[in-house]
Amino acid sequence: MSCAVLLDGNAKPKSMSRAKQWTDEVENLYRFQQAGYRDEMEYRQITQLEIDRWPETGFVKKLQRRDNTFYYYNRKRECEDREVHKVKVYAY
């Protein structure tokens, strides 16, 4: 991902694929998508909020949904193996 894309507030993904195996990145994408966002970039564009993360793992701790309620996540893995293939990975 280039720096220009990160600075562009209206960046749209060029392609999408499904996750094949669990990684830390897939875990965080799973959490954003559970809250109704495509990924971290879309979350920052819409909410303008800092993302709370667990210091031990770096996983997302709390996200505000579009209806202004919050999702709170554990510090351990929440995306089970049977859910991994549902996670969308976007390329910019």
VENGI-V411773 format. One record per residue. N is the residue number from 1. RES is the residue in one letter. SS is DSSP state (helix for helix, strand for strand, loop for the rest). PSI is psi as a letter, one per 30 degrees, with the letter a starting at -180 (999 if undefined). Layout:
BEGIN
N&RES&SS&PSI  N&RES&SS&PSI
END
This chain:
BEGIN
1&M&loop&k  2&S&loop&l  3&C&helix&e  4&A&helix&e  5&V&helix&e  6&L&helix&e  7&L&helix&f  8&D&loop&j  9&G&loop&f  10&N&loop&h  11&A&loop&k  12&K&loop&k  13&P&loop&k  14&K&loop&f  15&S&strand&l  16&M&strand&k  17&S&strand&l  18&R&strand&k  19&A&loop&k  20&K&loop&e  21&Q&loop&l  22&W&loop&k  23&T&loop&l  24&D&helix&e  25&E&helix&e  26&V&helix&e  27&E&helix&e  28&N&helix&e  29&L&helix&e  30&Y&helix&e  31&R&helix&e  32&F&helix&e  33&Q&helix&f  34&Q&helix&e  35&A&loop&f  36&G&loop&g  37&Y&loop&l  38&R&loop&e  39&D&loop&a  40&E&helix&e  41&M&helix&e  42&E&helix&e  43&Y&helix&e  44&R&helix&e  45&Q&helix&e  46&I&helix&e  47&T&helix&f  48&Q&loop&g  49&L&loop&l  50&E&loop&l  51&I&loop&k  52&D&strand&k  53&R&strand&l  54&W&loop&k  55&P&loop&e  56&E&loop&e  57&T&loop&f  58&G&loop&g  59&F&loop&l  60&V&strand&k  61&K&strand&e  62&K&strand&k  63&L&strand&k  64&Q&strand&k  65&R&loop&l  66&R&loop&f  67&D&loop&g  68&N&loop&g  69&T&loop&l  70&F&strand&k  71&Y&strand&k  72&Y&strand&k  73&Y&loop&l  74&N&loop&l  75&R&loop&f  76&K&loop&l  77&R&loop&k  78&E&loop&f  79&C&loop&j  80&E&loop&l  81&D&helix&e  82&R&helix&f  83&E&helix&f  84&V&helix&e  85&H&helix&f  86&K&helix&f  87&V&loop&k  88&K&strand&k  89&V&strand&j  90&Y&strand&k  91&A&strand&k  92&Y&loop&999
END
